[in-house]
Amino acid sequence: MKFIVCLLVLLTVSGCNLESNPTEVETNIENQPDNSIQEIVEEKPAHVDGEILFTSERGGDRDLYLINADGTNCRVLLDLPSFEGHGDWAPDGNRIVFFSTMDGNRELYTINVMDEEITPSRLTNSKGEDHLPDWSPDGDRIVFESSRDGNSEIYIMNSDGSNQRRLTDISSDDKAPTFSPDGKWIGFTTKVGFRQQLGLIKVEDIDSSNEYPEVTIIEGEPTGYIDWSPDGSKILYHGSYEINIMNSDGTNREQLTNSDLGTLWIPVWSPDSKWIACDLEAAKPADIYIMNSEGKDMRQLTFDPSSDWGPDWRPVKKKIVFDSNIEGKRNIYTVNIDGSNLTKLTDNDVNNVVPSWSPDGKKILYSSLVDRIEQLFTMDADGSNKQQLTYGGTSKRAASWSHDGNYIAYASTKDYIRSIYLINSDGTDEKQITPGLADDFWPAWSLDDEYVIFTSFNETQDTYRVKIPNKKDFEIPTPELVALNCSRAEYSPDGSKLAFSTLYNEYWNIAIMDADGSNKRILTNNKHDEWVPTWTNDGKNLIFSRENTRKASIVLINIETLKEKNITMGEAQEWRPVMQPGN
């Protein structure tokens, strides 16, 4: 919910160009008169995570910019000769919906910052002004404000622009709609008498009827530009020139700030609920500020003579974990899905390989050598708190968590044959679940945790599954064949499909099929072997390793468009990428 407002000009401050750094920012603050922003600025926080999207006129017109939440790396994201603004991040942290005047009046467009060439895709085409868009939590729909029918009303559409529908029929202007974090409500502001008030619409009312849904009005002090807290329990809003907070049902309203510097506008929560970004306008220009969730420790983020407004925190970018020999020994690394922030998590004198995320994305399971034997370990997502799970004289590798987090399946070698084993997530109660008639590897769980699929190496690589036996009357089950010529299969997030590697035109390529083994579809056709595909959380993309001579890179591919993007550049053997779970 990021909005352009008619902003006045703020106190005259030193200009901050795209090369500004934190030291320059601190100098600007210290040079202010005693009655300026120094009054509300105390000691600068050591670090603030995240990125903030905003609109700026610093280029002569209105364009989309990004800045790190600590004030560094301010850069233009979309620079067009038209006016762009009101940008809102999709939940995946890759797409942005915004308004643009490139075709005349304000219409809504999307871009994907993952694309090598960022090209806007048009969503709306109306005679009115379409703006103030907000994504649904699942990324499938967008709610927005439009004046196409006379006054401003609330509309909703699919994320591709289809199925546009009006939701409100109120004589006053309805503005600034936002979805609640659970997707059950749409909040917006509407005028009651002479005051802007909070309006609420149940999403289930939208889906269950073709009529206008019922609107609940929460009356109180003037309410404008709302934003729900990430847990859905609180709503930020601006009113009486300050940032305010209330419960999501409208109760317990409280003024969060007390500033005489000007108007505080457009408050938005950070994804971790620890920070709030907003606009501050006094004379001119308007700039982006951040404060902690208690309304304290206010910090000025932008320092440009032109107006900056409409902040929107980028959703936390999920990481990919993989192992690589980029520094000699194999170690575990994480990297953002856009290729940024490569981080080494293990660093010892042995190989650390085949990582796997816990279902909550907080821990990583992997194999490491102990007395020359591979054992299973866990560590926190940042590489801390390493703990050994398994012991004994047999190698354990290729471990995979059950979806409920209670069990771990892995491959272990006994008597020169690899079989699939099962243990509790604390390392206890080991059980063999495949008979060891061939070389079994790469276990993965079905969505209901009732089956484990695995690759069996004999003369070919084929995929089988076993039903997890009853604990009381435990017997090793007989594997069922799922698909021939199918290696390292993994279920999609909704359980409907399998991704795998298959031998095609003399090379191993990436393919998908339905979970029952039907409707096989080859996605790649390259003269390089491609291995270990795993799904992104939305089920729309796969990440995998692509070999090139003695090196391997990590590649992202969209399963519908087949458009690819390199996440790593293949400077080493980068293997077994796995996407961090979570929305």
N, C-alpha and C positions, 0 to 999 in steps of 0.2 A: 504494500500500500504506500506508494511513493508518489508524492504529489508536487506539482508545480503551483506555486502561489504567487500572487503579485507581491514581490518582496521590495521592501525599502532598502536603503543602503546602510550598512553597519558602520561602526567606528572605523576611522581610517587606520589601517594597520599595514605593516610591510607586506608587499606582494610575495606570494609563494608560487614559484613556477613548478613545472613538472619535475625538476631536479631537486626539489626541497628535501632537506633531511631533518631529523629530530633536533640536531644542534641549532639549526637556523630557527626552528619553531620556538625553542626555548628562549633564544635571544629576543625574538619578537615579543614574546610574552613579558619578559623582564623589562623591556623598554617602554611598556605602557605607562601612562600616568597613574597616580595612586588610585583614582576613582574608576579605572577601567577594569578589564577582565581579570587583572591580577587579584582583585578582591575575592573572586570565586575560584581561583586556581591555586591549589595547594601543591604538594609535592607530586611530580609526575609519576604515574604508575610505571613499574619496571617494564611491563610488557602487556600488551593487549592483543589477543589473537584475532584473526579473521580479516576479511576484505569487505569494503563497503562500496556499493554502487551509488553514484549520485549524478545529478545533472548540473552542468556548468555552462555559463555564457562566456567563459574565458577565451574561447576560440572565435568570438564574434557572433555566433548564433548559439543555440542550445544543443549540447551534445552529451553523450553518455561517457562517464569517466569511472575509473576504479582507483581506490586508494587503500593501502593496508590500514588496519585499524590502529596501528601505532603511529600513523602519520607519514610513513615512508611509501615510496614507489607510487606516486600519483601519476596516472597515465590515462590518455584518451582511449576509449574502447570502441566507440563508433563515431566517426567524424564525417558528417554529411552536410551539404549546404542548407538543408532544411532544419526545422526545429524537432529535436527528439527529447523525450523526458518521461517521467513517471515510470521508471524501470522497476520491474519486480522479478526477482530470481525464481526460477522453477525449483521444486524440491531437490532435483538432482544436482543443483549448483552449476549447471552447464548452460541452460537456456534462460533467456530473458524475454519478457513481454514488455512492450513500451508503446508510447504513442509517437507518431511522426507526422509531419505535415508534408512529406515528400510528394504526396499525390494531391495536395490541395488543403483540405481540412484535416483535423486530427483523426487519424485512423490507427488501429492497433496492429502491431507487427511483432514477430519473434525473431530472435537470432540465437545461434548456438555458438558459444565462445570456443567450443572444441574444434570447430571447423577451421581449416587452414585459411580459407577466405570467408570472412564473416559477412553473409548475405542476408538481408532482411526478408522475411516471408510475411506477406500481408494476410491479416485475419479478417478485418472488417471493411465494409464499403457502404457507408451510409451518408446521408446529407447532413447529419448532425455531427457533434463533437464526441468521439469515443475516446475515453481516457480512464485513468485511475484503475488499472487492471490488477488483479490478484489471483494467483494460482491456487487451485485446490491442493490439499496436502498430498494427494496421489499423483498430481501433475496432469490429470486427465481433463480438467476443466478450468476455465478462467471466468471470473466474475468481474464486471466492469460497470462504469458509469457512462451513459449515453444520453444526448439531447436530441436524438433522431426523431422522437415523437413530440417535440415541443419543449418541455422542460426536462431537467435531468432526472432520469430514472435508472434503476438497477437492472442490469442484463446479465445473462450467463450464456456461455457457449462451450463447445468442446475445444480442446487445446489446438486443434487444427483449423478453428474458425467455423466449423459446421454447427448446425443445430442452435442457432442464436435465438434466444427467448427472453422476453421482458418479464421481470419478476415483480415490479412494484407499479402501482397505479394510484399515486398520491399527487395532489395538486401542487404541493410544495416540492422543492428540489431534494432529491435523494442522492447522496454522494458517498464516495470513498468506501466502497464495499470491501470486506475482507473475510476470508474463511477462518473459522476456528481451527486450531491444530488437529482436532479429531475429525474434521470435515463434516460435522453435524449441524453447524450453524453458519450463517452469513450475517455479519454485523455491518452496519452502515450508519450514516448520520442523516437525519431528516428533520425538517423544521416543524416545530409544534408551537404555534403562536409566533413569538419573535425569537425563539431559542432553537438552536440545533440540539437534537436529542439522539440517543442511541436507539436504533431500530434493529430487531433481530428476526431472521427468517430461518425456519427449520428446513434443512436440505431435504429431509424425507418428505416434506410437504411439496417440494418442487417435483420430486421424482414420482409421487403418487397421484398427481393430478395435472391436468392441462390448464387449470384455472390459476389466477394469481394466488400465490400462497399467502397465508395469514401473516401479518406483521405484528410483532410485539414491540411496543414502545416503552423504553425504560426512561422515565422522566427524572430530571434532576437539574443540576447546574449545566450550563452550556457545554456541549460535548462535540469535539471535532477531531477528525483524523485519528481513528482508533487503531491499535495494534494489540493482538492477543499475545500473552506470554507463551513461551514454547510449551508449557504444560497445560495451557488453557484455563488456568484458574484466575488470571488477572487480565485487565485491559488497561493499557496506557491510552491517554488521550490528552489533547491540549484544550485548555479553557482558561479564560481570564488571564491570558498572556503567559501561563505557566504550564508545566507538564504535571499531569494528575494521574492517579491510579485508582482503580476500583475493582471489586470482584466481578467476575464475568456475568453475574446476574444483576449488576448495577448497584449492589450494596457496598457499604464501607468505602465511600469516596474519600480520597485524601489528596491534598496538594503535595506533590513530590519535590518541587523546586520553589525557591523564593529568591528570584533574581529581579533586580531593578535595571538590568542592562538592556532589556528589549523583550520582544516576543519570542517565546520558545514554541516551535512548531514541529509537527510531523515526527513524533517519537516512534522509534522502532526498537524492538528487543534484539540483542545478540542471540545467536543460536544456543549459547550456554546459559542464558538468563542473567549473566553477571553484569552486562553493560547495556546502555541505552544510547542510541544515536538520535540526534535531532538537529533542526535548524535553529539558529539564533539570528534574528533580524532586529535592527534598531534604526539607524539612519540608513546606511547602505555601505557595503554589500551584505548579503546573507552568507553565512558560512556553516559548515558542518561541525558539530560539537559531539563529544561523547561524555558520558557520566556513568558512575556505577549505578547499580539497580536501586540504591537508596537515594539517588538524586544528588550525590556528592562526587567529589573529585572530578569536576568538570574540566574538560580539555578541549581546546580548539584544534580541529583537525585540518581544516583548509584555510589558507591565508591569501586568497587571490582577490584583486580589486573587483573582479566580476562576481556575480551572484552564484553561489553553489547551494543546491537544495535537494530535497527528496531523497534522503539516505535510505539504503536497503542493505542489510547485512547479507552477505553470501552464505547460503547454507553450508554447513561443515562438509568439506569435500572428502568423500570416502577414499580410503587408501587401498592400494594394491600391495600385497606382500608377495615376495618372491625370493629365490636364492640365486646368487651370482658369484662368480669367481673374479670379479672386476679388480680385486686387490690381491689375487693369488689364491688363497684358500676360499672355499665356498662359505659364504655367510648369508644371513637373512637380512633383507632390506625392505623398507616400505617406500612407496612413491605415490603421490597424488595421481588420480586418473588422467589429469592433463599433463603429466610428466614432470611436474614441479615437486620440490621438497624431497629429494632422494635422501633417505635416512638409513644408516647402518645400525642394526639392532644387536648383532652378535659380533664378537671380536675375540677369538681365542685361537689356539694353535691347531684346531681340528676343523673338519668340515661340518657345517650346520646346514641342513637341507630340508626340503619338502615341507614348507610351512602350511598351516591350516588355521583359519580363524575360528574362535569359539562362536557360538550362535549369537551372543550379544556383542561381538566385535571388540571385547575388552582384553582377550587373551589370544596368544598365538601358540599353537602346538607345532613341534618340529622335532627332527632327529639330529642327534649329535653323538660323536664318538666318545665312549668311555672305555678305556683300556682296549682300544681298537674294535669295539663292538658298538653298533648303533643302538642308542636308547632314546626313548621319548622324553621330551622336556616341554614345559610350558613357560611362557614369560608374559608380562603385561604388554599391551600394544605399543608402549614406548620403549620396550626392550629391558625394562627393569624386572626385578622379582623372578629371576630364573629358578625353576624347580624341576628336579628329575622325577619322572613318573615311573619308569620301568627299570628293572635290574635283571641280572641273569646273563647266561652265556649265549643267547641267541639275538640276532639282529632284528630290530624293529624299525619300520619305515612306512612312509606314505599314509600317515594317520589322518583320520577324518572324524569329526564330531557328529554325533546324532543331533537332530534339530532341537531336541529338548535339553541338550547339553549334559545328559546323564551318562552317555557311553562314548567310547572311542573305538573305531574299527581301524585296523592296521594290518600290514603285511609283515610276517615274521618267518625267518628261515630256520627250519629244523631238518636235520638229516638231508641237507642239500636241496630241499624242496621248500618253496615259499607257499604259505597258506594264509588265509585271512583269519585274524583273531579279534576277539572282543574283550574289552576291559571296562570297568567302571571309570568314570572321569577322574577319580582320585588314584587310579593305577591298580586297584584291587580286582580280584576275581577274574583272572584271565581264562578265556574259553576259546577253543578252536571252532570256527564256524564253516570252513570249507575243508573237503576231505584230503586236499593235497595231492590230487592225481596229476596236476600240471603245475605250472608256475603262476600263482595267483597274485595279483598286484592291484593297486589303485582302487581301493574300496570307496564307495560313496553311498549315501543314505537316500532312501525314498522320502518323500515329504512327510509321510505318516510314521516314519522310523520303523516300519514293519519289515522292510527289505534292505539288504545291502547288495548293490551291484558291484561287479569287479571285472577286471580284465584278466583273462586266462591265456597265458603264453604256452602254446604247444608248437605245432607247425605254423599256425597263424595266430593272430591276436583277435580274440573274440570276447564278447561281453556276456556274462552270466549274472544271475541273481540268486540269492538265498533268502528265505524267510527266517527271521530271527527266532531261534527255538525257544520253547517254554523253559523258563529257568528251573522249574521243579523237576521236569522229566527231560533233561537236556540230552539231545542227540544231535550229532553233526548232520545237518540237512543235505539233501541231494540238490546240487545246483540246477537251475533252469536256464536254458539258452535264451538270450534276449536278441542278440544280433551277431552275425558273422562279420569279420573284417571291421571290427569296432573296438577301438582302444581308448582307455581313459574316459569312459562315459560319465556324465554328470547330469542330474536332473535340473531342469529350469526351476526358478523360484516358485512357480505355481504347480510344479510337478507334472506338467502336461507334455514336456519335451525332454529329449536327451541331446546333449552336445557331445561330440566325440571326434577323434581322429580316425581317418579311414584311408586305406591305400587306393589312390586314384591317379591314373596316368603315370604310374611308376613312382609317385611320391605320396607321402602321408599328408593329407589335406584335412581341413576342418569341415565338419558336416553336422547336421541336426536331423532328428526324426522324432515322431511321436513316441511317447513313453512305452507303447506296446511294440515298438520296432517297425511301425509302418511309416509311410510318407518320408522316406529318406531324401535329403536334399543336400547337395554339395555346395558349400559356401565359397570355398577358395579353390583355385586351380593353378598352383605355382610350381616351379621347378626347385622348390625348397621344401624340406620336410617341416610340417607344422604340428605342434603337439599340445597336449594338456589344456584344452579349452575349458574355461569356466565362465559362468554367467555374471553379468552385472546385476545389481539388485532389482532393476526394473524389468529384467527378462528381455530387453530389447537389443542387447549387445553381448558379444563374447570377447574375452581377452584370452590370448594364447601366446605360445612361444614359436617364433619362426627361425629355423636354422639358416645360417648362411656360412658355408665352409665350417670353421670351428667356433663360430660365434652364434649367438641367438638373441633376437630382440623380442620385446613384448609389444603386441599389436592389439588394437581394439577394432572390432568389426561390427557394424550394424547388421542384424540378421535379415532385415527386409531390403534395405538399399544396397547392402554389401559395400558401403563406403568404409574405408579403413583409415586408421590414424596410428602412427607410431608413438607409443608411450615412452619407450626407451630406444636408444639409437643402436643397440647391438654392438657395443664396444667390448663386450665380454659374453660369456655364456649365461644368459639371463633366463631362468627357468621357472616353471610351475607358478605362474601368477594366479593369485586368488583375491577376489574382491572382498573388502571388508563388509560384513553383514550390516543390516540396518537400513531404515528408510532414509 
